[in-house]
């Protein structure tokens, strides 16, 4: 974000003065222009082809397929208009998907982000071994979702898992055997796994943001008599604004698109109680062969992500784009 | 004053250790459980093994399937990285350093790609790969992965290419260096740090990808580590200690890579996020 935006002004200058400066040769200029077009194309076309074929085309096809009733094989000729979409918004499981997405978003913002910020503030102090702690807390983020999911499947196994033994030691036998097995506990358990996997990443974003806050500002506040909490509340937090907004953005997008973790741990169960939009899409598309209906789900997923991204960038991130303090911190 | 400071320091450490325990206990539990028998997991869940049994780990390491999956994951990660970085670097070069009509349009097109969730494309992508006869073919995973990696890679590389002074290019041209040689012999070597960052990013993304290899590879001989882990869990679902040993071994390459490329990984992953 910072580079592409700060570059906007210098771009203008470059447009008028192309970088390769040749001595003027009017007679050859047409040829040169053609030569330069050809080489631009030579460099650009591989990326364009790859992108059009494997990213854009599938999405266009998904939109098209969403208007048909189609099993995935044979001709696609049963045009049904918006029937898949009207069916979708009558489908209790799909409406549940939306609710569960919202649930994870709310928990991520109210629990995971404050926790990550708290950890970042702790590790931003002078502290023995803080480099080791940072590295450790970030480690779950680089593990694959599947490995994480299988690990926690084992930990939350009814009867023999570590979690059951642990709550047994604490005298909370009522929790035993539930976790992923009980519709009322599956979402909170899933959220615990998400925090384990992703909080370190948000912590790193916040640490980068914190390092972008000039020490003199905090010192000045301290001289003016601000206590630790006041310094945090009135100096650090506002200056972290851009980082927090990006962190919120990534949490929302991640929660909407969640697939791997859920698929391996619960496959959406028990009885759809942990199903997400991507899981529903997968179930209909690859298990029940209702490809048209599954495409409609993926189009809705796409529209939600797109509308949210555009809206968020237009109204929330916009003010961060011009000369914010911490946007360069990520580098 | 100093007593207060000591107390504060101690409670600070206590809190960090608590968070550390949350992160580490599941991992340590897995490592230690791998040395137990499944029966002992029930009777002695938290203690050290009564007898350190290496059978679980040794059995997996002696099985060709595990190594096969590691090799598949590595090959696909290298192929994806090479493909993504080569193609993106070329595009980023002209998008950064040439003024031509439609340049910003092309750039915007690529950046919009960031908003396309993989889950949306996966169904038609699967049908397309089936038509191209790319199922059970590593290219069926490599090419889509590379395509979805392009937006981020192009954004990071274009940002870096812009920082290289125009004087260097002018000097090269005056010395008779063409565009292609400039790109290959001067720009790319100068961009080594940025190329390192995007490569590391591509390797990790590919290594951890699950959705696509799950769909594309039916034949077990092509399975990658994440797919293998899931299959293994399904196959030996009652032998908990063995499954835990398998995921511990599956973690080792990623953690080793993290230990080696820590700085670039953290830098790349966080920069990638803030630049999106």
Interface residues (C-beta under 8 A of the other chain):
Chain A: X1 X2 X3 X4 X7 X10 X11 X14 X15 X17 X18 X19 X20 X21 X22 X36 X37 X39 X40 X43 X44 X46 X47 X48 X50 X51 X53 X54 X55 X56 X57 X58 X59 X61 X62 X65 X72 X119 X122 X123 X125 X127 X133 X135 X136 X137 X138 X139 X140 X141 X142 X143 X144 X145 X146 X147 X150 X151 X152 X153 X154 X155 X157 X159 X160 X162 X165 X196 X200 X201 X204 X205 X208 X243 X246 X250 X253 X256 X257 X259 X260 X264 X277 X278 X281 X282 X285 X286 X291 X294 X295 X298 X299 X301 X302 X305 X306 X309 X327 X329 X330 X331
Chain B: X12 X13 X15 X16 X19 X20 X22 X23 X24 X26 X27 X29 X30 X33 X41 X42 X45 X46 X87 X88 X90 X91 X93 X94 X95 X97 X98 X99 X100 X104 X106 X109 X110 X111 X113 X115 X116 X117 X118 X119 X120 X121 X122 X123 X124 X125 X126 X127 X128 X143 X144 X146 X147 X148 X150 X154 X155 X158 X159 X162 X166 X169 X170 X173 X179 X180 X183 X204 X207 X208 X210 X211 X215 X225 X226 X227 X229 X230 X233 X240 X243 X244 X247 X250 X251 X254 X255 X257 X258 X262 X265 X266 X267 X269 X270 X271 X273 X274 X275 X276
